[in-house]
Amino acid sequence: MDENTYLQDILSQPAALRTALDRFDLEPLQPYIRALRNGEYDRLILTGMGASGYAAYPAWLQLLEAGFPAFWVDCAELSHYARRLITRHSLVWLISQSGRSAEIVRLLDLMQATPPAAFIATTNDLASPLAQAASLTLQLEAVLEETVSTRTYLNSLALSQLAARALCSGDLDLDYDDLRKAADGIASYLANWDEHLLTLEGLIGKPQHLVLVGRGPSMAAVLTGALIIGEAAKFPALGLNAAQFRHGPLEMAGSQLTVLVFGGPDETAALNRHLLHELLGFGTAAFWLSPFPEGDIPALPMPRASGIGLPLAEIVPIQLLSVYLARQKGLVPGKFLYSGKVTLTE
């Protein structure tokens, strides 16, 4: 068994997810659900930094689809340039695994002058400044990682989507089922993690330039994937919306570029598939990420998942890719060189 701390954190994710789902209590959300449906909030603002902020992306889309005026903006921009978004009739929802990074503390100070109508936190640390300031805290229920976020990210994705679904509708049985099946799919996939690393070596080889693209809820994995590849493997990767990729970066296509295309939900899968075929035609090393590979399309194996479980499954092969790329460079996967677990300087 490999003793690398980051890899062990990756392997522990299904158990941590199951624990979070078993302990998650929606009852404290009921007053906020009633207030939202009664029109008491003029807007909902989802915010965070890094992987925690990206974990809020699918929940934001769910709120928009339900017709609510929702904003997704990172905490630094919110505190410096967009703080007028926060009014005395807003619901602010801040996601941060530590609850104490520099940007979070700054925003908490600013909100003392203009407090929102409601303030929800999703965090792992009930003693953090964030948890102490929030009117409701949704706890991640994860053992804290020593390196790159894994358990806390997956649980943030799961609980933020569940809470958003609760705000939008009443019946969550299918959503819980999607998440439990995702936990099972991830566990089954990670049972063969060493084989998947060998598969990545055979497929990816030694990439020169790496881009991740997707749409909709897959953007959580696209953005977080690029982040953790840089963080855990010290390898520069670009994460873009697949449509944005066509507006300029497509010119990078060719034999020196590797692109990971996330299939995502059915609504835009055909558009993503068309992009993949174009990239292959340009001589690009392009790979499809979907729980259901199609024909002879080059694909990276990933866990089975569907519905709101899909964004959780999408990040797992990228986590293993970051392990592979770090080892290829002779580095310890996930070991911090210049930063730390919590960012304390803005």
Secondary structure, 3 states (H helix, E strand, C coil): CCCCHHHHHHHCHHHHHHHHHHHCCCHHHHHHHHHHHCCCCCEEEEEECHHHHHHCHHHHHHHHHCCCCEEECCHHHHHHCCHHHCCCCEEEEEECCCCCCHHHHHHHHHHHHCCCCEEEEEECCCCCHHHHHCCEEEECCCCCCCCCCCHHHHHHHHHHHHHHHHHHCCCCHHHHHHHHHHHHHHHHHHCCHHHHHHHHHHHHCCCCEEEEEECHHHHHHHHHHHHHHHHHHCCCEEEEEHHHHHCCHHHHCCCCEEEEEECCCHHHHHHHHHHHHHHHHCCCEEEEECCCCCCCCCECCCCCCCHHHHHHHHHHHHHHHHHHHHHHCCCCCCCCCCCCCCCCCC
